[in-house]
């Protein structure tokens, strides 16, 4: 297992990337930026969805009211990446269950109220270009998440890492993990292409397949990962990364923020910002409830 170790966490933190967690209907401006990025990738770059179905150029679906989002923006509010975590009400299916039908019969799955699905994991072209700025003759292909660079091999790469796909992806998953701990989710589902599955394994997200590869916005495989198992694997394989993921979680969120982020219903107004820290490489989780941030769409 390749260990990313401390330098990656350090350079994610020093990359001037703001990772923010917010519920559906709580930040209209950020939602427009995020839905616009999803439209650009899913409808224009990858052509998974017909652009004509989204005349306002904002891609959203029936699961967004049940979603909590992570966005990654730079200091100019440029959207570098986004992802969502979906929790549904009793009797509903998660997104992957609507599209994936060939599951392994011997897999025993946990109760739905303990689960959430991570989906719409996207890194923007602006971020992907940063990874190749030192080598303009190399052109990155459009992708939901590109892999260059996948690990740090030189001081030059460390210096250029800020804002690249790997730092954006890792930072978003760290932010979503921290929301997961607040919302008491025990299991993550995810349906991803082979390239992203390989990247997640390198980062110690050791998802286990629960079904065959099938066509769901490209060839994807449905996976599950117990959150406790992820913590165990990360602590064993990369203690420095584990400490970075855990930093600040002992600080209690305001009651209003916690109550807004827990449960199956769409979160109430409120958001959590993972901001750049001024003391060392590790960010602190700053939980700030913001009332009346935006009207529900």
N, C-alpha and C positions, 0 to 999 in steps of 0.2 A: 504494500500500500504506500503510495507516494504521499509524503506529508507536506502540506503547504506551510505549516508552522507560522511562527510569529511575524516574519517580515510582511506577509500578505495582509494580515490584519492591520499592521502598522500603516501600510500604504493605502489601504482602503480608507482608513481614518483620516489620512492626510491628503486625500484626493479632492477635498472641497465638494463632496457629494452629500446632499441632504436626503436621508431616507425617512419618509413620513408614512405613518399608518393612519388610515382614515376610513370611516364607514360610508356606505352608499348614501348619497344625498346630503353629505355634510360639507362638501367643498366643491362648489360648482365649477370654479375655474380649473382646479386641478383635475377634476373628472373630465372636463372637456379636453384638456391636454392628453390625458391618459387614453380616453376613447378615441381621440384623433390618432394617437400612436398605434393603437390596435387596428384602426382602419387602414393606416398606411401599410402595416406589416401583413395583416390577414387578408386584406382586399386588394392591395396594389402590388406589394412585393411578392407575396406567396400565392395570391389568387385562390385562397382557400374559400373565401366567401365572395359572392357577386357584389361588386362596388355599387351597382345600380340599386341594391336593397338599402343603401345607406346614403340618401341624397344629401344629408347634412354632414357627411364624412366623419361620423362618429359611430364606431362599432360597439354595440352593447347587446346583451341578450337577456333572456328571462331569468338568469341566475344572478345578475348584478344586484337586485334588491336584497339578496341573501349573502352578499360578499363584503369582505373587508379587504382593502387594497394596501399595497405598498408601492410607493412611487420613489424614484431616484431622480433628483434634479440637481443641476449645478447652481452656482451662485447667481446666475442670470435667469433662473427658473426654466432652463431648457430641460425637457423631459428626456432623461437618459435611459430609463427603463421602468417597467411596472410589472406587477403580478397581483393575483387576488387569491384569497382563501374563501371557499364556498362552504357554508353550513346550511343545510336545508331542514325544513320542518318535517315532523314525523309523517311518513307515508310518501314523501317525495324522493326522487332519485337524484343523485349527484350527476354532474355533466357527463363524466366518463361512462356512467351506467346507461345513459341514453344512447351512446354511440358505440360502446364496446359490448359485444355480445358473447364472445368466445372466452369464457372464464374457465380456469382449472377446477374440476369438480372436487378435488381433494383439499382445496383451500378453505379453511374455516375463517370467516371474516367477523370482525367485532361488531357490536351494536352500532347502528348508524349515529346515535346521539353522541358517541365518543369520537366520531370521525369528521374530517373536513377534507376537501379536495383543493390542492394547489393547482391553479391553471392560469392561462393567458400570461405565461412567463415570456416577457419581451424585452430585448435590449435594442435601443434605437441605432440607426445608422450613424448618428453623431458620435455615439460612444464607440461603435465599431471602427469608425475612421481613426479614432485616437490610437487604437491598438496598432495601426499600420502607418502612423504618421512618420515613423523613422524609416519606412521602406515603401515609398509611394509607388514603386513599380509593382508591388503586390496588391492585388485587389480583393477585398473580402467579398464573399458571396452573400446575398441576402439570406438571413437566417433569423429564427426566433432568438437564438443565443449562439454566437460564434465562439470559437474556442481559443483564439490566439490573443495573448499568450496564455497557455494553460498552466505554466508554472514559472517561477522566477529563476533565471539562469545567469544573470549578469547584473552589474550595478546599473547599466544603461536601462535594462528592462525594469528594474525597480524604480528608477527615476521616472520612466514613462508610464508606469502602471496606472497612475491616477486616472479614473474615469474610463478605463478600458472595460471590455465586456466581462472579464473575470471579476474585477473589483466590483462592478455594478451588480452582477449576478450574486456574488457572495454576500454583499452588503444587503441585498433585498431578502435573501433567505435568512440572514441573521435577524433582520427586523421582523420577518414573519414568524421566526421561531420565538422571538420574545413576545409577540402578540399571542402565539399559541399557548405559551405558559400562562398568560393572563386569562385566556378564555377557556382553559382546562380542556383543550383538545388532546386526545390520547393517541390518535393515529392520523397520518397523512396519506391520502391517495394522490397519485399524479399519473397522468398519461402523457408520455413524452417520446420524442424521436430518439434514435440510438445515440446521436451525438450528445444531446443534453444528458441522457442517462449516463454516458461515460464520464462527462464532466462532473456530475453530481457524485459519482462513486469516488472520483479523485478527491472530492471535498468531504468524504466520509458520510455522505448521505447514501447509505447502503440499502436502497429500496429493493424489495422482493417482488418479482412479477407475480401477478394474480391471474393473468390471462395471456392469450397469444397476441402476437403483433397483429394489428388490424388497421384499417384505413380510417383515421379520425383526424382530419386536418393534416394529412400526410400519414406515413407509416409510423404508428406509435404502439407502445406496449403499456398496459395499465399496471401500476405498481402500488405497493403499500409499504409504509414504514412506521413502526411504533415509535413515538417520540422518545420514550425512555430508552429504546434500543439505540436510537441515534445518539443520545447523550452518552451512553456506555461506549459505543464505538468511537465517538469523537474523543472522549477522555483517554481511551486506551491508545488510539492511533496518533493523536495530535493534541497533547495536553495544553499547549500554548493557544491553539485555536479554540479549545474548549473554554479556557479562561476568558478569551475575548468574547465568546458568545454569552457567557454567564455574567460578564461585568455589568454591574448596575441592577441586576434583577432582584437583589435584596432590598432595594429601595421600593417602598410601597407607593403604588399609584394612588392618586386621589380617588375616593370612593365613587365619584360620579364617572370618572374615566373607566374604572374597572367595571361598573355595572353596565356601562354603554357597550363594553366589548365582550361581555359574556352572554351566552344564550344563543338560541336558534334564530330569533327574529333579527331583522335588519337593525344594525346599531343605531342608537340615537345620536344626536349631534354631539360631536366630540372627536378629538383626534390625538394621536400620540406622535411626537416628533423624536427621531433619533438624530441628534444634532452633533456637529463637530465639537469635540472636547478640547479644552485649552490646556489640559494637564496630561501630557503623555499621549501614547498612541491609541488608547482605548477610549471609545466614546462612552458617554453616560446616556442612559435612557431617560429622557426628560418627558414626563407625562403631564400634559396640559389640556384639561377639558376646555373646549371652546364652544360656547353656546351660540345658537342661531348663526352658525357659520354660513349656512346656505339653506335654501328651501329644497325639499325633496323634488326630484325631477319627475 
